C-alpha cells in the first residue's frame, strides 16, 4: 500500500501521536509476559530476595481462562480452592479483554481499533478488591508477591484501592514496600486519601527485629572503627536523630552510651525527642517508650506543656510512652482537651491507665512523684550516671529512672 493511498484525518494523526507512547508500553508489557522472559521482578532489590532456585524456574504462564478470571474477579473462594489445589502454582499472568479502544499497528501501513489489554495477576485482582481469604490462598500456593507484569505490584494495587488487610497480608509474606512503578512511585506515594491511612501505617511499620539487630551490629562495628557520632547530614541530622526517627532503641542506647548529645537541633529546629514522638504511632511494636525514657534520663528537653494534648492524640496507642513523658513533669494541667485527644477505642483498651491520667484534673501529683522530680531536676542530665550509684534499693532506683508502672500518680 503506497503512502498516498491511505489518508489519515488531522484528528486521527493527533490521536496516533498521543498513543505512540502507549503502544511502546503495550509492547513492553507483552514482552514481560513472553515465555522467553528470564526475569520479571520489578527491581533488582526484589530479585535478590527470591531464593536462588527461582532463577531457573519457568516464567509465569498467561491465562485467558474465563472461569479462572470470573473466580478471581468475584472473590469466589470455593471455586479458587478447586482451581488452585495443593501443589498447583498461582504464578499466572491474567490478560483480560476489555477496557478502552486504541489504534494498534497490525502491519506496515495497517491499523485497527482494538481493546487495550492490561496485564495483571491473581494477586493484583484479589488484593485490589479486598478479597483477603482469596489472597491468602494464592500466597499459600506460592504466588510471587512482587510479580509486576503491568508495571505495578500487588502491593501498589492494594494501597491504591485502600485495602489495609490485604496490604498487611502482602507485607507479612515479604512484599517489597519500596518497589517502584514505571512512573517511579512506591506504594506509600499512592496512599494519598484518608481511607488509605491504614495502608500507609503498615508500610511505615519498622523493619523486622532481625533487621534492627543487623543495623545495631553495623553501628557497633562503625563506632569500634572510630566513626564520629557527632557528624551531621545536609539537614543537620545527627545519627541520634536518625535512630530516633527509625525507632531503634538499641542504637539509641548505643549512641547515648558513647556520648551523643540529646539536645542537638536540626535545621528544622527539632531535637531527637521530636523525632521519636512523631514516629510512635507508626512504630509501637519497637518500644518507643524505651527511647523516650533514655532521652529523658540523659537530659533531653521536654515537650512544651501546651502541646501535650497533641502528643497524646498521636501517641495514645503507646501508653508507656505517655507514662514516661508525663512523669517528667511535676505538675500537669489536665483539661477536657486531654480527654478528647484519646480515641474511644484506645481509651477502652487502656482504660485503667488513661483514667489515672485524667484523674489528675482533680488531684495533685503524689509526694513520691514530686520528690522524684526534684531529684531529677537537681541532677539534670546526670540522672543516668548518678542514680545507679546511689545506695538505694533497686526498685527506688528504677522509679527514679522512670520505670513503667502502668499508671500515673
C-alpha positions in Angstrom: 0.0 0.0 0.0 1.5 3.3 -1.1 1.9 6.3 1.3 -0.6 8.3 -0.7 -3.3 5.7 -1.0 -4.2 5.8 2.7 -5.2 9.2 4.2 -5.4 10.0 7.9 -7.5 12.9 9.0 -5.8 15.5 11.2 -7.7 14.3 14.2 -6.6 10.7 13.6 -3.0 11.8 13.2 -3.1 13.6 16.5 -4.6 10.6 18.1 -1.9 8.4 16.7 0.8 10.7 18.1 -0.8 10.7 21.5 -0.9 6.9 21.5 2.6 6.3 20.4 3.9 6.1 24.0 1.0 3.8 24.9 1.9 1.4 22.1 5.5 1.3 23.3 4.3 0.4 26.8 2.0 -2.2 25.4 4.9 -3.9 23.6 6.9 -3.9 26.8 4.1 -5.5 28.7 3.7 -8.2 26.1 7.4 -8.9 26.3 7.2 -9.2 30.1 4.6 -12.0 29.6 6.6 -13.9 26.9 8.0 -17.4 27.6 11.5 -16.1 26.8 11.4 -13.8 29.9 14.3 -14.6 32.2 13.5 -12.0 34.9 10.1 -10.5 35.7 10.9 -8.8 39.0 10.3 -5.1 39.2 13.7 -4.2 40.8 17.0 -6.0 41.4 16.4 -5.5 45.1 13.3 -7.6 44.9 15.0 -10.2 42.7 17.8 -10.6 45.3 15.3 -11.5 47.9 14.0 -14.5 45.9 15.7 -17.9 46.6 18.4 -18.9 44.2 16.4 -21.8 42.8 13.7 -19.4 41.4 16.2 -18.1 38.8 15.8 -21.4 36.9 12.0 -21.6 37.3 9.8 -21.2 34.3 8.2 -17.7 33.9 4.5 -17.4 34.7 2.1 -18.6 32.1 -0.5 -16.3 30.5 -4.1 -17.2 31.5 -7.1 -16.2 29.4 -9.4 -18.8 31.0 -12.8 -17.0 31.7 -13.6 -19.5 34.5 -10.4 -18.6 36.4 -10.9 -14.9 35.8 -14.5 -15.0 37.0 -13.5 -16.7 40.2 -10.8 -14.1 40.8 -12.9 -11.0 40.0 -15.8 -12.2 42.1 -13.7 -13.5 45.1 -15.2 -17.0 44.9 -13.0 -18.8 47.4 -14.6 -22.2 46.9 -14.0 -22.0 43.1 -10.5 -20.8 43.7 -9.8 -23.7 46.0 -10.9 -26.0 43.2 -8.9 -24.2 40.5 -5.8 -23.8 42.7 -5.5 -27.2 44.5 -2.5 -28.0 46.7 0.7 -28.5 44.6 -0.5 -26.1 41.9 1.0 -22.8 41.1 -0.7 -19.4 41.4 2.0 -17.7 39.3 -0.1 -16.6 36.4 -0.4 -13.5 34.3 -4.0 -12.6 33.5 -4.7 -11.0 30.2 -8.3 -9.7 30.4 -10.2 -8.4 27.4 -12.0 -5.1 27.5 -11.1 -1.6 28.5 -10.5 1.4 26.2 -10.2 1.0 22.5 -7.0 2.2 20.9 -5.3 2.2 17.5 -3.0 -0.8 17.2 -0.5 -1.5 14.4 -1.2 -4.8 12.6 1.4 -4.5 9.9 3.1 -2.0 7.6 0.6 0.7 7.0 -2.3 -1.2 8.6 -4.0 0.0 11.7 -7.1 -1.2 13.6 -9.1 -0.4 16.7 -8.8 -3.0 19.4 -9.3 -3.2 23.2 -6.4 -2.2 25.3 -5.2 -5.2 27.3 -3.7 -4.6 30.8 -1.6 -7.4 32.1 -2.3 -8.3 35.8 -2.0 -11.3 38.2 -4.3 -13.1 40.5 -2.7 -11.3 43.4 -3.4 -7.9 41.9 -7.0 -8.8 41.3 -7.7 -10.1 44.8 -5.6 -7.5 46.6 -7.2 -4.6 44.8 -10.7 -5.9 45.7 -10.1 -6.7 49.3 -10.6 -10.5 48.9 -8.4 -11.3 51.8 -9.2 -15.0 52.0 -8.6 -15.5 48.3 -5.3 -13.5 48.6 -4.2 -15.7 51.4 -4.9 -18.9 49.4 -2.9 -17.6 46.4 0.1 -16.7 48.7 -0.1 -20.2 50.2 0.0 -21.6 46.7 3.3 -19.9 46.2 2.2 -16.8 44.2 5.1 -14.4 43.6 4.3 -11.5 45.9 6.4 -9.0 43.8 5.4 -10.0 40.3 4.6 -6.9 38.3 3.8 -7.7 34.7 1.9 -4.4 34.2 4.5 -2.2 35.9 3.0 -2.3 39.4 3.0 -4.8 42.2 0.0 -6.2 44.1 1.1 -4.0 47.0 0.6 -0.9 44.8 -2.9 -2.3 43.9 -4.0 -2.9 47.5 -2.8 0.6 48.5 -4.4 2.3 45.6 -7.7 0.7 46.5 -7.4 1.3 50.2 -7.3 -2.4 51.3 -5.4 -2.4 54.6 -5.9 -6.1 55.4 -4.6 -7.1 52.0 -1.7 -4.7 52.4 -0.8 -6.2 55.8 -1.0 -9.7 54.4 1.3 -8.9 51.4 3.9 -7.3 53.7 3.8 -10.3 56.0 4.6 -12.5 53.0 7.6 -10.4 52.1 6.2 -7.8 49.6 8.7 -5.1 48.8 7.4 -1.9 50.4 10.0 0.1 48.3 9.0 -1.4 44.9 8.8 1.3 42.2 6.4 1.6 39.3 7.3 2.7 35.8 6.4 6.2 36.9 8.7 6.0 39.9 6.0 5.6 42.5 6.3 3.5 45.6 3.2 2.1 47.4 3.5 4.9 50.0 3.2 7.5 47.3 -0.2 6.1 46.3 -1.6 6.4 49.9 -2.9 10.0 49.4 -6.5 9.7 50.7 -7.8 9.4 54.3 -9.1 5.9 53.5 -5.5 4.8 52.8 -4.1 5.9 56.1 -4.1 2.3 57.5 -2.2 1.1 54.4 0.4 3.8 55.0 0.7 2.8 58.6 1.5 -0.8 57.6 4.0 0.4 55.0 5.7 2.5 57.6 5.9 -0.2 60.2 9.5 -0.7 61.3 11.8 -3.4 60.0 11.7 -6.9 61.4 13.5 -7.5 64.6 16.4 -9.3 62.9 16.9 -6.2 60.6 17.1 -4.0 63.7 19.7 -6.2 65.2 21.7 -6.2 62.0 21.7 -2.4 61.9 22.7 -2.4 65.6 25.7 -4.6 64.9 26.7 -2.5 61.9 26.6 0.6 64.2 28.7 -1.2 66.8 31.3 -2.0 64.1 31.3 1.6 62.9 31.8 3.0 66.3 34.5 0.4 67.0 36.3 1.7 63.9 36.2 5.3 65.1 33.1 6.6 63.4 32.1 10.2 64.5 28.8 10.1 66.4 28.5 13.9 66.1 28.6 14.0 62.3 25.6 15.6 60.6 23.9 15.4 57.2 22.7 18.2 54.9 19.7 18.8 57.3 21.9 18.8 60.4 20.6 15.5 61.5 22.9 13.6 63.8 22.9 9.8 64.0 20.8 10.1 67.1 18.2 12.0 65.2 18.0 9.2 62.6 18.0 6.4 65.2 15.0 8.1 66.9 13.3 8.6 63.6 13.6 4.9 62.8 12.7 3.9 66.4 15.7 1.6 67.0 16.1 1.7 70.8 19.3 -0.4 70.9 21.1 2.0 68.6 19.8 4.9 70.6 21.2 3.3 73.8 24.5 2.7 72.0 24.8 6.3 70.8 23.9 7.7 74.1 26.5 5.5 75.9 29.1 6.8 73.5 28.3 10.5 74.3 25.8 11.5 71.7 24.1 14.8 72.5 20.3 14.6 73.2 19.5 18.2 72.5 21.2 19.0 69.2 18.7 20.6 66.8 18.4 20.0 63.1 17.7 22.9 60.7 14.0 22.4 61.3 14.5 23.2 65.0 13.8 19.6 66.1 15.7 17.6 68.7 15.8 13.7 68.8 12.8 13.8 71.2 10.6 15.4 68.5 11.7 12.7 66.0 10.7 9.7 68.2 7.4 11.3 69.3 6.5 11.7 65.6 7.2 8.0 64.9 5.4 6.5 67.9 2.0 5.9 66.3 3.7 4.0 63.4 6.2 2.1 65.4 4.6 1.0 68.6 6.0 -2.5 68.3 9.5 -1.2 68.5 9.0 0.0 72.1 9.4 3.8 71.6 9.0 4.2 75.3 12.5 2.9 75.7 13.8 5.7 73.6 11.8 8.4 75.3 12.9 7.1 78.7 16.6 7.0 77.6 16.5 10.5 76.2 14.9 12.0 79.3 17.4 10.2 81.6 20.2 11.8 79.6 18.8 15.3 80.0 16.6 15.7 76.9 14.4 18.8 76.6 10.8 18.1 77.3 7.7 18.9 75.2 6.1 22.3 75.8 3.2 21.5 78.2 0.7 23.3 75.9 1.5 20.7 73.2 0.9 17.7 75.4 -2.8 17.2 74.1 -1.4 16.9 70.6 1.2 14.4 71.7 -1.5 12.5 73.5 -3.5 12.4 70.3 -0.7 11.0 68.2 0.9 8.7 70.8 -2.1 7.4 72.7 -1.6 3.9 71.3 1.6 3.6 73.3 0.5 4.2 77.0 4.0 3.5 78.2 5.4 6.3 76.1 2.7 8.7 77.5 3.5 7.5 81.0 7.3 8.1 80.7 6.7 11.5 79.1 4.2 12.7 81.7 6.4 11.6 84.6 9.0 14.1 83.6 6.6 16.9 84.8 6.0 17.9 88.4 2.6 19.5 87.6 0.1 18.9 84.8 -2.9 20.9 83.8 -5.3 18.2 82.6 -8.3 19.6 80.7 -11.2 18.3 78.7 -9.0 18.6 75.6 -6.9 15.8 77.0 -9.9 13.5 77.2 -11.0 14.4 73.7 -7.4 13.7 72.4 -7.6 9.9 73.2 -9.7 7.9 70.7 -12.6 6.0 72.3 -11.3 2.6 71.2 -7.8 3.4 72.6 -9.3 4.6 75.9 -11.3 1.4 76.1 -8.3 -0.8 75.5 -6.1 1.0 78.1 -8.9 2.3 80.4 -7.1 1.9 83.7 -4.1 3.9 82.6 -6.0 6.8 81.0 -8.4 7.0 83.9 -5.3 7.6 86.1 -4.1 10.3 83.7 -7.5 12.1 83.6 -7.9 11.9 87.4 -5.0 14.4 87.7 -7.5 17.1 86.7 -8.9 16.9 90.2 -5.9 15.8 92.3 -2.3 17.0 92.6 0.7 14.7 91.8 1.8 12.5 94.7 4.5 13.5 97.1 6.6 10.5 95.9 6.4 11.7 92.4 7.2 15.3 93.4 10.3 14.1 95.3 11.4 12.2 92.2 11.0 15.3 90.0 13.0 17.4 92.5 15.9 14.9 92.5 15.9 14.6 88.7 15.8 18.3 88.3 18.8 18.7 90.6 20.8 16.0 88.7 19.8 17.4 85.3 21.5 15.4 82.6 23.4 13.2 85.1 20.5 11.0 86.1 21.7 8.0 84.2 25.2 8.3 85.8 24.3 9.1 89.4 21.2 7.1 90.2 22.7 3.7 89.5 25.5 4.5 92.0 23.2 5.5 94.8 23.0 3.3 97.9 19.3 2.7 97.5 17.1 -0.4 96.9 16.8 -1.3 93.2 13.1 -0.6 93.0 13.7 3.0 94.1 16.5 3.5 91.6 14.2 2.1 88.9 11.5 4.5 90.0 13.9 7.4 89.7 14.8 6.3 86.2 11.1 6.4 85.1 10.4 2.7 85.2 7.0 1.8 83.8 4.2 1.2 86.4 1.1 1.3 84.2 -0.5 4.3 85.8 0.1 8.0 86.6 0.1 9.3 90.2 
